[in-house]
Amino acid sequence: MDGATQLLVAMILGSFGAGYFVYGRSQKRVVATVAGLALMVVPGFIGNPIGLALLSLVLLIAPWFVRL
């Protein structure tokens, strides 16, 4: 993945992460807060597009199935 694409994907995932983080903090949902924080941080460390897509999908879906 080239630099511009990785930056765009990181910005999109980071915006979803910020939304999850704010939602989790306001509703006191631990899973949504942790998933949001991970979505903001993880794209900077994973360069493999398939791995990033799979991990991001898991993090986006986790708050809907795990209720803590």
Distance bins in CASP14 RR format, pairs under 12 A and 6 or more apart:
PFRMAT RR
TARGET T0000
AUTHOR 0000-0000-0000
RMODE 2
METHOD distances of the structure
MODEL  1
1 7 0 0 0 0 1 0 0 0 0 0 0
1 8 0 0 0 0 1 0 0 0 0 0 0
1 9 1 0 0 1 0 0 0 0 0 0 0
1 10 0 0 0 0 0 1 0 0 0 0 0
1 43 0 0 0 0 0 1 0 0 0 0 0
1 44 0 0 0 0 0 1 0 0 0 0 0
1 46 0 0 0 0 1 0 0 0 0 0 0
1 47 1 0 0 1 0 0 0 0 0 0 0
1 48 0 0 0 0 1 0 0 0 0 0 0
1 49 1 0 1 0 0 0 0 0 0 0 0
1 50 0 0 0 0 1 0 0 0 0 0 0
1 51 0 0 0 0 0 1 0 0 0 0 0
1 52 0 0 0 0 1 0 0 0 0 0 0
1 53 0 0 0 0 0 1 0 0 0 0 0
2 8 0 0 0 0 0 1 0 0 0 0 0
2 9 0 0 0 0 0 1 0 0 0 0 0
2 47 0 0 0 0 0 1 0 0 0 0 0
2 49 0 0 0 0 0 1 0 0 0 0 0
3 9 0 0 0 0 1 0 0 0 0 0 0
3 10 0 0 0 0 1 0 0 0 0 0 0
3 11 0 0 0 0 0 1 0 0 0 0 0
3 43 0 0 0 0 0 1 0 0 0 0 0
3 44 0 0 0 0 0 1 0 0 0 0 0
3 47 0 0 0 0 1 0 0 0 0 0 0
3 49 0 0 0 0 0 1 0 0 0 0 0
4 10 0 0 0 0 0 1 0 0 0 0 0
4 11 0 0 0 0 0 1 0 0 0 0 0
5 11 0 0 0 0 0 1 0 0 0 0 0
5 12 0 0 0 0 0 1 0 0 0 0 0
5 43 0 0 0 0 0 1 0 0 0 0 0
5 47 0 0 0 0 0 1 0 0 0 0 0
5 49 0 0 0 0 1 0 0 0 0 0 0
5 52 0 0 0 0 0 1 0 0 0 0 0
6 12 0 0 0 0 0 1 0 0 0 0 0
6 13 0 0 0 0 0 1 0 0 0 0 0
6 43 1 0 0 1 0 0 0 0 0 0 0
6 44 1 0 0 1 0 0 0 0 0 0 0
6 45 0 0 0 0 0 1 0 0 0 0 0
6 46 0 0 0 0 1 0 0 0 0 0 0
6 47 1 0 0 1 0 0 0 0 0 0 0
6 48 0 0 0 0 0 1 0 0 0 0 0
6 49 0 0 0 0 1 0 0 0 0 0 0
6 52 0 0 0 0 1 0 0 0 0 0 0
7 13 0 0 0 0 0 1 0 0 0 0 0
7 14 0 0 0 0 0 1 0 0 0 0 0
7 43 0 0 0 0 1 0 0 0 0 0 0
7 44 0 0 0 0 1 0 0 0 0 0 0
7 47 0 0 0 0 0 1 0 0 0 0 0
8 14 0 0 0 0 0 1 0 0 0 0 0
8 15 0 0 0 0 0 1 0 0 0 0 0
8 43 0 0 0 0 0 1 0 0 0 0 0
8 49 0 0 0 0 0 1 0 0 0 0 0
9 15 0 0 0 0 0 1 0 0 0 0 0
9 16 0 0 0 0 0 1 0 0 0 0 0
9 39 0 0 0 0 0 1 0 0 0 0 0
9 42 0 0 0 0 0 1 0 0 0 0 0
9 43 1 0 0 1 0 0 0 0 0 0 0
9 44 0 0 0 0 1 0 0 0 0 0 0
9 46 0 0 0 0 1 0 0 0 0 0 0
9 47 0 0 0 0 1 0 0 0 0 0 0
9 48 0 0 0 0 0 1 0 0 0 0 0
9 49 1 0 0 1 0 0 0 0 0 0 0
9 51 0 0 0 0 0 1 0 0 0 0 0
9 52 1 0 0 1 0 0 0 0 0 0 0
9 53 0 0 0 0 1 0 0 0 0 0 0
9 55 0 0 0 0 0 1 0 0 0 0 0
9 56 0 0 0 0 1 0 0 0 0 0 0
10 16 0 0 0 0 0 1 0 0 0 0 0
10 17 0 0 0 0 0 1 0 0 0 0 0
10 39 0 0 0 0 1 0 0 0 0 0 0
10 40 0 0 0 0 1 0 0 0 0 0 0
10 41 0 0 0 0 1 0 0 0 0 0 0
10 42 0 0 0 0 1 0 0 0 0 0 0
10 43 1 1 0 0 0 0 0 0 0 0 0
10 44 1 0 1 0 0 0 0 0 0 0 0
10 45 0 0 0 0 0 1 0 0 0 0 0
10 46 0 0 0 0 1 0 0 0 0 0 0
10 47 0 0 0 0 0 1 0 0 0 0 0
10 49 0 0 0 0 0 1 0 0 0 0 0
10 52 0 0 0 0 1 0 0 0 0 0 0
10 56 0 0 0 0 0 1 0 0 0 0 0
11 17 0 0 0 0 0 1 0 0 0 0 0
11 18 0 0 0 0 0 1 0 0 0 0 0
11 39 0 0 0 0 0 1 0 0 0 0 0
11 40 0 0 0 0 0 1 0 0 0 0 0
11 43 0 0 0 0 1 0 0 0 0 0 0
11 44 0 0 0 0 0 1 0 0 0 0 0
12 18 0 0 0 0 0 1 0 0 0 0 0
12 39 0 0 0 0 1 0 0 0 0 0 0
12 40 0 0 0 0 0 1 0 0 0 0 0
12 43 0 0 0 0 1 0 0 0 0 0 0
12 52 0 0 0 0 0 1 0 0 0 0 0
12 53 0 0 0 0 0 1 0 0 0 0 0
12 56 0 0 0 0 1 0 0 0 0 0 0
12 60 0 0 0 0 0 1 0 0 0 0 0
13 19 0 0 0 0 0 1 0 0 0 0 0
13 20 0 0 0 0 0 1 0 0 0 0 0
13 35 0 0 0 0 0 1 0 0 0 0 0
13 36 0 0 0 0 1 0 0 0 0 0 0
13 37 0 0 0 0 0 1 0 0 0 0 0
13 38 0 0 0 0 1 0 0 0 0 0 0
13 39 1 0 1 0 0 0 0 0 0 0 0
13 40 1 0 0 1 0 0 0 0 0 0 0
13 41 0 0 0 0 1 0 0 0 0 0 0
13 42 1 0 0 1 0 0 0 0 0 0 0
13 43 1 0 1 0 0 0 0 0 0 0 0
13 44 0 0 0 0 1 0 0 0 0 0 0
13 45 0 0 0 0 0 1 0 0 0 0 0
13 46 0 0 0 0 0 1 0 0 0 0 0
13 52 0 0 0 0 1 0 0 0 0 0 0
13 53 0 0 0 0 1 0 0 0 0 0 0
13 55 0 0 0 0 1 0 0 0 0 0 0
13 56 1 0 1 0 0 0 0 0 0 0 0
13 57 0 0 0 0 0 1 0 0 0 0 0
13 59 0 0 0 0 1 0 0 0 0 0 0
13 60 0 0 0 0 1 0 0 0 0 0 0
14 20 0 0 0 0 1 0 0 0 0 0 0
14 21 0 0 0 0 1 0 0 0 0 0 0
14 22 0 0 0 0 0 1 0 0 0 0 0
14 35 0 0 0 0 0 1 0 0 0 0 0
14 36 0 0 0 0 1 0 0 0 0 0 0
14 37 0 0 0 0 0 1 0 0 0 0 0
14 38 0 0 0 0 0 1 0 0 0 0 0
14 39 1 0 1 0 0 0 0 0 0 0 0
14 40 1 0 1 0 0 0 0 0 0 0 0
14 41 0 0 0 0 1 0 0 0 0 0 0
14 42 0 0 0 0 1 0 0 0 0 0 0
14 43 1 0 0 1 0 0 0 0 0 0 0
14 44 0 0 0 0 1 0 0 0 0 0 0
14 56 0 0 0 0 1 0 0 0 0 0 0
14 59 0 0 0 0 0 1 0 0 0 0 0
14 60 0 0 0 0 0 1 0 0 0 0 0
15 21 0 0 0 0 0 1 0 0 0 0 0
15 22 0 0 0 0 0 1 0 0 0 0 0
15 36 0 0 0 0 0 1 0 0 0 0 0
15 39 0 0 0 0 1 0 0 0 0 0 0
15 40 0 0 0 0 1 0 0 0 0 0 0
15 43 0 0 0 0 0 1 0 0 0 0 0
15 60 0 0 0 0 0 1 0 0 0 0 0
16 22 0 0 0 0 0 1 0 0 0 0 0
16 23 0 0 0 0 0 1 0 0 0 0 0
16 32 0 0 0 0 0 1 0 0 0 0 0
16 35 0 0 0 0 1 0 0 0 0 0 0
16 36 1 0 0 1 0 0 0 0 0 0 0
16 37 0 0 0 0 0 1 0 0 0 0 0
16 38 0 0 0 0 0 1 0 0 0 0 0
16 39 1 0 1 0 0 0 0 0 0 0 0
16 40 0 0 0 0 1 0 0 0 0 0 0
16 42 0 0 0 0 0 1 0 0 0 0 0
16 43 0 0 0 0 0 1 0 0 0 0 0
16 56 0 0 0 0 1 0 0 0 0 0 0
16 57 0 0 0 0 0 1 0 0 0 0 0
16 59 0 0 0 0 1 0 0 0 0 0 0
16 60 1 0 0 1 0 0 0 0 0 0 0
16 61 0 0 0 0 0 1 0 0 0 0 0
16 63 0 0 0 0 0 1 0 0 0 0 0
17 23 0 0 0 0 1 0 0 0 0 0 0
17 24 0 0 0 0 0 1 0 0 0 0 0
17 25 0 0 0 0 0 1 0 0 0 0 0
17 32 0 0 0 0 1 0 0 0 0 0 0
17 33 0 0 0 0 1 0 0 0 0 0 0
17 34 0 0 0 0 0 1 0 0 0 0 0
17 35 1 0 0 1 0 0 0 0 0 0 0
17 36 1 1 0 0 0 0 0 0 0 0 0
17 37 1 0 0 1 0 0 0 0 0 0 0
17 38 1 0 0 1 0 0 0 0 0 0 0
17 39 1 1 0 0 0 0 0 0 0 0 0
17 40 1 0 1 0 0 0 0 0 0 0 0
17 41 0 0 0 0 1 0 0 0 0 0 0
17 42 0 0 0 0 1 0 0 0 0 0 0
17 43 0 0 0 0 1 0 0 0 0 0 0
17 56 0 0 0 0 1 0 0 0 0 0 0
17 59 0 0 0 0 1 0 0 0 0 0 0
17 60 0 0 0 0 1 0 0 0 0 0 0
17 62 0 0 0 0 0 1 0 0 0 0 0
17 63 0 0 0 0 0 1 0 0 0 0 0
18 24 0 0 0 0 0 1 0 0 0 0 0
18 25 0 0 0 0 0 1 0 0 0 0 0
18 32 0 0 0 0 0 1 0 0 0 0 0
18 33 0 0 0 0 0 1 0 0 0 0 0
18 35 0 0 0 0 0 1 0 0 0 0 0
18 36 1 0 0 1 0 0 0 0 0 0 0
18 37 0 0 0 0 1 0 0 0 0 0 0
18 38 0 0 0 0 0 1 0 0 0 0 0
18 39 0 0 0 0 1 0 0 0 0 0 0
18 40 1 0 0 1 0 0 0 0 0 0 0
18 41 0 0 0 0 0 1 0 0 0 0 0
19 25 0 0 0 0 1 0 0 0 0 0 0
19 26 0 0 0 0 0 1 0 0 0 0 0
19 27 0 0 0 0 0 1 0 0 0 0 0
19 29 0 0 0 0 0 1 0 0 0 0 0
19 32 0 0 0 0 1 0 0 0 0 0 0
19 33 0 0 0 0 0 1 0 0 0 0 0
19 35 0 0 0 0 0 1 0 0 0 0 0
19 36 1 0 0 1 0 0 0 0 0 0 0
19 37 0 0 0 0 0 1 0 0 0 0 0
19 39 0 0 0 0 1 0 0 0 0 0 0
19 40 0 0 0 0 1 0 0 0 0 0 0
19 60 0 0 0 0 0 1 0 0 0 0 0
19 63 0 0 0 0 0 1 0 0 0 0 0
20 26 0 0 0 0 0 1 0 0 0 0 0
20 27 0 0 0 0 0 1 0 0 0 0 0
20 29 0 0 0 0 1 0 0 0 0 0 0
20 30 0 0 0 0 0 1 0 0 0 0 0
20 31 0 0 0 0 1 0 0 0 0 0 0
20 32 1 0 1 0 0 0 0 0 0 0 0
20 33 1 0 0 1 0 0 0 0 0 0 0
20 34 0 0 0 0 1 0 0 0 0 0 0
20 35 1 0 1 0 0 0 0 0 0 0 0
20 36 1 1 0 0 0 0 0 0 0 0 0
20 37 0 0 0 0 1 0 0 0 0 0 0
20 38 0 0 0 0 1 0 0 0 0 0 0
20 39 1 0 0 1 0 0 0 0 0 0 0
20 40 0 0 0 0 1 0 0 0 0 0 0
20 56 0 0 0 0 0 1 0 0 0 0 0
20 59 0 0 0 0 1 0 0 0 0 0 0
20 60 0 0 0 0 1 0 0 0 0 0 0
20 61 0 0 0 0 0 1 0 0 0 0 0
20 62 0 0 0 0 1 0 0 0 0 0 0
20 63 1 0 0 1 0 0 0 0 0 0 0
20 64 0 0 0 0 0 1 0 0 0 0 0
21 27 0 0 0 0 0 1 0 0 0 0 0
21 29 0 0 0 0 0 1 0 0 0 0 0
21 30 0 0 0 0 0 1 0 0 0 0 0
21 31 0 0 0 0 0 1 0 0 0 0 0
21 32 1 0 0 1 0 0 0 0 0 0 0
21 33 1 0 1 0 0 0 0 0 0 0 0
21 34 0 0 0 0 1 0 0 0 0 0 0
21 35 0 0 0 0 1 0 0 0 0 0 0
21 36 1 0 1 0 0 0 0 0 0 0 0
21 37 1 0 1 0 0 0 0 0 0 0 0
21 38 0 0 0 0 1 0 0 0 0 0 0
21 39 0 0 0 0 1 0 0 0 0 0 0
21 40 1 0 0 1 0 0 0 0 0 0 0
21 41 0 0 0 0 0 1 0 0 0 0 0
21 59 0 0 0 0 0 1 0 0 0 0 0
21 63 0 0 0 0 0 1 0 0 0 0 0
22 29 0 0 0 0 0 1 0 0 0 0 0
22 32 0 0 0 0 1 0 0 0 0 0 0
22 33 0 0 0 0 1 0 0 0 0 0 0
22 36 0 0 0 0 1 0 0 0 0 0 0
22 37 0 0 0 0 0 1 0 0 0 0 0
22 40 0 0 0 0 0 1 0 0 0 0 0
23 29 1 0 0 1 0 0 0 0 0 0 0
23 30 0 0 0 0 0 1 0 0 0 0 0
23 31 0 0 0 0 0 1 0 0 0 0 0
23 32 1 0 1 0 0 0 0 0 0 0 0
23 33 0 0 0 0 1 0 0 0 0 0 0
23 35 0 0 0 0 1 0 0 0 0 0 0
23 36 0 0 0 0 1 0 0 0 0 0 0
23 39 0 0 0 0 0 1 0 0 0 0 0
23 63 0 0 0 0 1 0 0 0 0 0 0
23 64 0 0 0 0 0 1 0 0 0 0 0
24 30 1 0 0 1 0 0 0 0 0 0 0
24 31 0 0 0 0 1 0 0 0 0 0 0
24 32 1 1 0 0 0 0 0 0 0 0 0
24 33 1 0 1 0 0 0 0 0 0 0 0
24 34 0 0 0 0 1 0 0 0 0 0 0
24 35 0 0 0 0 1 0 0 0 0 0 0
24 36 1 0 0 1 0 0 0 0 0 0 0
24 37 0 0 0 0 1 0 0 0 0 0 0
24 63 1 0 0 1 0 0 0 0 0 0 0
24 67 0 0 0 0 0 1 0 0 0 0 0
24 68 0 0 0 0 0 1 0 0 0 0 0
25 32 0 0 0 0 1 0 0 0 0 0 0
25 33 1 0 1 0 0 0 0 0 0 0 0
25 34 0 0 0 0 0 1 0 0 0 0 0
25 36 0 0 0 0 1 0 0 0 0 0 0
25 37 0 0 0 0 1 0 0 0 0 0 0
26 32 0 0 0 0 1 0 0 0 0 0 0
26 33 0 0 0 0 1 0 0 0 0 0 0
27 33 0 0 0 0 1 0 0 0 0 0 0
27 63 0 0 0 0 1 0 0 0 0 0 0
27 67 0 0 0 0 0 1 0 0 0 0 0
27 68 0 0 0 0 0 1 0 0 0 0 0
28 67 0 0 0 0 0 1 0 0 0 0 0
28 68 0 0 0 0 1 0 0 0 0 0 0
29 35 0 0 0 0 1 0 0 0 0 0 0
29 36 0 0 0 0 0 1 0 0 0 0 0
29 62 0 0 0 0 0 1 0 0 0 0 0
29 63 1 0 0 1 0 0 0 0 0 0 0
29 64 0 0 0 0 0 1 0 0 0 0 0
29 66 0 0 0 0 1 0 0 0 0 0 0
29 67 1 0 0 1 0 0 0 0 0 0 0
29 68 1 0 0 1 0 0 0 0 0 0 0
30 36 0 0 0 0 0 1 0 0 0 0 0
30 37 0 0 0 0 0 1 0 0 0 0 0
30 62 0 0 0 0 0 1 0 0 0 0 0
30 63 0 0 0 0 1 0 0 0 0 0 0
30 66 0 0 0 0 1 0 0 0 0 0 0
30 67 0 0 0 0 1 0 0 0 0 0 0
30 68 1 0 1 0 0 0 0 0 0 0 0
31 37 0 0 0 0 0 1 0 0 0 0 0
31 38 0 0 0 0 0 1 0 0 0 0 0
31 58 0 0 0 0 0 1 0 0 0 0 0
31 59 0 0 0 0 1 0 0 0 0 0 0
31 60 0 0 0 0 0 1 0 0 0 0 0
31 61 0 0 0 0 0 1 0 0 0 0 0
31 62 1 0 1 0 0 0 0 0 0 0 0
31 63 1 0 1 0 0 0 0 0 0 0 0
31 64 0 0 0 0 1 0 0 0 0 0 0
31 65 0 0 0 0 1 0 0 0 0 0 0
31 66 1 0 1 0 0 0 0 0 0 0 0
31 67 1 0 0 1 0 0 0 0 0 0 0
31 68 1 0 1 0 0 0 0 0 0 0 0
32 38 0 0 0 0 0 1 0 0 0 0 0
32 39 0 0 0 0 0 1 0 0 0 0 0
32 59 0 0 0 0 0 1 0 0 0 0 0
32 60 0 0 0 0 0 1 0 0 0 0 0
32 61 0 0 0 0 0 1 0 0 0 0 0
32 62 0 0 0 0 1 0 0 0 0 0 0
32 63 1 0 1 0 0 0 0 0 0 0 0
32 64 0 0 0 0 1 0 0 0 0 0 0
32 65 0 0 0 0 0 1 0 0 0 0 0
32 66 0 0 0 0 1 0 0 0 0 0 0
32 67 0 0 0 0 1 0 0 0 0 0 0
32 68 0 0 0 0 1 0 0 0 0 0 0
33 39 0 0 0 0 0 1 0 0 0 0 0
33 40 0 0 0 0 0 1 0 0 0 0 0
33 59 0 0 0 0 0 1 0 0 0 0 0
33 62 0 0 0 0 0 1 0 0 0 0 0
33 63 0 0 0 0 1 0 0 0 0 0 0
33 66 0 0 0 0 0 1 0 0 0 0 0
33 68 0 0 0 0 1 0 0 0 0 0 0
34 40 0 0 0 0 0 1 0 0 0 0 0
34 41 0 0 0 0 0 1 0 0 0 0 0
34 42 0 0 0 0 0 1 0 0 0 0 0
34 59 0 0 0 0 1 0 0 0 0 0 0
34 62 0 0 0 0 1 0 0 0 0 0 0
34 63 0 0 0 0 1 0 0 0 0 0 0
34 66 0 0 0 0 1 0 0 0 0 0 0
34 68 0 0 0 0 1 0 0 0 0 0 0
35 41 0 0 0 0 0 1 0 0 0 0 0
35 42 0 0 0 0 0 1 0 0 0 0 0
35 55 0 0 0 0 0 1 0 0 0 0 0
35 56 0 0 0 0 1 0 0 0 0 0 0
35 57 0 0 0 0 0 1 0 0 0 0 0
35 58 0 0 0 0 1 0 0 0 0 0 0
35 59 1 0 1 0 0 0 0 0 0 0 0
35 60 1 0 0 1 0 0 0 0 0 0 0
35 61 0 0 0 0 1 0 0 0 0 0 0
35 62 1 0 1 0 0 0 0 0 0 0 0
35 63 1 0 1 0 0 0 0 0 0 0 0
35 64 0 0 0 0 1 0 0 0 0 0 0
35 65 0 0 0 0 0 1 0 0 0 0 0
35 66 0 0 0 0 1 0 0 0 0 0 0
35 68 0 0 0 0 0 1 0 0 0 0 0
36 42 0 0 0 0 1 0 0 0 0 0 0
36 43 0 0 0 0 0 1 0 0 0 0 0
36 56 0 0 0 0 0 1 0 0 0 0 0
36 59 1 0 0 1 0 0 0 0 0 0 0
36 60 0 0 0 0 1 0 0 0 0 0 0
36 62 0 0 0 0 1 0 0 0 0 0 0
36 63 0 0 0 0 1 0 0 0 0 0 0
37 59 0 0 0 0 1 0 0 0 0 0 0
37 63 0 0 0 0 0 1 0 0 0 0 0
38 44 0 0 0 0 0 1 0 0 0 0 0
38 45 0 0 0 0 0 1 0 0 0 0 0
38 46 0 0 0 0 0 1 0 0 0 0 0
38 52 0 0 0 0 0 1 0 0 0 0 0
38 55 0 0 0 0 1 0 0 0 0 0 0
38 56 0 0 0 0 1 0 0 0 0 0 0
38 58 0 0 0 0 1 0 0 0 0 0 0
38 59 1 0 1 0 0 0 0 0 0 0 0
38 60 0 0 0 0 0 1 0 0 0 0 0
38 62 0 0 0 0 1 0 0 0 0 0 0
38 63 0 0 0 0 0 1 0 0 0 0 0
39 46 0 0 0 0 0 1 0 0 0 0 0
39 52 0 0 0 0 0 1 0 0 0 0 0
39 55 0 0 0 0 1 0 0 0 0 0 0
39 56 1 0 0 1 0 0 0 0 0 0 0
39 57 0 0 0 0 0 1 0 0 0 0 0
39 58 0 0 0 0 0 1 0 0 0 0 0
39 59 1 0 1 0 0 0 0 0 0 0 0
39 60 1 0 0 1 0 0 0 0 0 0 0
39 61 0 0 0 0 0 1 0 0 0 0 0
39 62 0 0 0 0 0 1 0 0 0 0 0
39 63 0 0 0 0 0 1 0 0 0 0 0
40 56 0 0 0 0 0 1 0 0 0 0 0
40 59 0 0 0 0 0 1 0 0 0 0 0
41 55 0 0 0 0 0 1 0 0 0 0 0
41 56 0 0 0 0 0 1 0 0 0 0 0
41 59 0 0 0 0 0 1 0 0 0 0 0
42 48 0 0 0 0 0 1 0 0 0 0 0
42 51 0 0 0 0 1 0 0 0 0 0 0
42 52 1 0 0 1 0 0 0 0 0 0 0
42 53 0 0 0 0 0 1 0 0 0 0 0
42 54 0 0 0 0 0 1 0 0 0 0 0
42 55 1 0 0 1 0 0 0 0 0 0 0
42 56 1 0 0 1 0 0 0 0 0 0 0
42 57 0 0 0 0 0 1 0 0 0 0 0
42 58 0 0 0 0 0 1 0 0 0 0 0
42 59 1 0 0 1 0 0 0 0 0 0 0
42 60 0 0 0 0 0 1 0 0 0 0 0
43 49 0 0 0 0 0 1 0 0 0 0 0
43 51 0 0 0 0 0 1 0 0 0 0 0
43 52 1 0 0 1 0 0 0 0 0 0 0
43 53 0 0 0 0 0 1 0 0 0 0 0
43 55 0 0 0 0 1 0 0 0 0 0 0
43 56 1 0 0 1 0 0 0 0 0 0 0
43 59 0 0 0 0 0 1 0 0 0 0 0
44 52 0 0 0 0 1 0 0 0 0 0 0
44 55 0 0 0 0 0 1 0 0 0 0 0
44 56 0 0 0 0 0 1 0 0 0 0 0
45 51 0 0 0 0 0 1 0 0 0 0 0
45 52 0 0 0 0 1 0 0 0 0 0 0
45 55 0 0 0 0 0 1 0 0 0 0 0
46 52 1 0 1 0 0 0 0 0 0 0 0
46 53 0 0 0 0 1 0 0 0 0 0 0
46 54 0 0 0 0 1 0 0 0 0 0 0
46 55 1 0 0 1 0 0 0 0 0 0 0
46 56 0 0 0 0 1 0 0 0 0 0 0
46 59 0 0 0 0 0 1 0 0 0 0 0
47 53 0 0 0 0 0 1 0 0 0 0 0
47 55 0 0 0 0 0 1 0 0 0 0 0
47 56 0 0 0 0 0 1 0 0 0 0 0
48 54 0 0 0 0 1 0 0 0 0 0 0
48 55 0 0 0 0 1 0 0 0 0 0 0
48 56 0 0 0 0 0 1 0 0 0 0 0
49 55 0 0 0 0 0 1 0 0 0 0 0
49 56 0 0 0 0 0 1 0 0 0 0 0
50 56 0 0 0 0 0 1 0 0 0 0 0
50 57 0 0 0 0 0 1 0 0 0 0 0
51 57 0 0 0 0 1 0 0 0 0 0 0
51 58 0 0 0 0 0 1 0 0 0 0 0
51 59 0 0 0 0 0 1 0 0 0 0 0
52 58 0 0 0 0 0 1 0 0 0 0 0
52 59 0 0 0 0 0 1 0 0 0 0 0
52 60 0 0 0 0 0 1 0 0 0 0 0
53 59 0 0 0 0 0 1 0 0 0 0 0
53 60 0 0 0 0 0 1 0 0 0 0 0
54 60 0 0 0 0 0 1 0 0 0 0 0
54 61 0 0 0 0 0 1 0 0 0 0 0
55 61 0 0 0 0 0 1 0 0 0 0 0
55 62 0 0 0 0 0 1 0 0 0 0 0
56 62 0 0 0 0 0 1 0 0 0 0 0
57 64 0 0 0 0 0 1 0 0 0 0 0
58 64 0 0 0 0 0 1 0 0 0 0 0
58 65 0 0 0 0 0 1 0 0 0 0 0
58 66 0 0 0 0 0 1 0 0 0 0 0
59 65 0 0 0 0 0 1 0 0 0 0 0
59 66 0 0 0 0 0 1 0 0 0 0 0
62 68 0 0 0 0 0 1 0 0 0 0 0
END
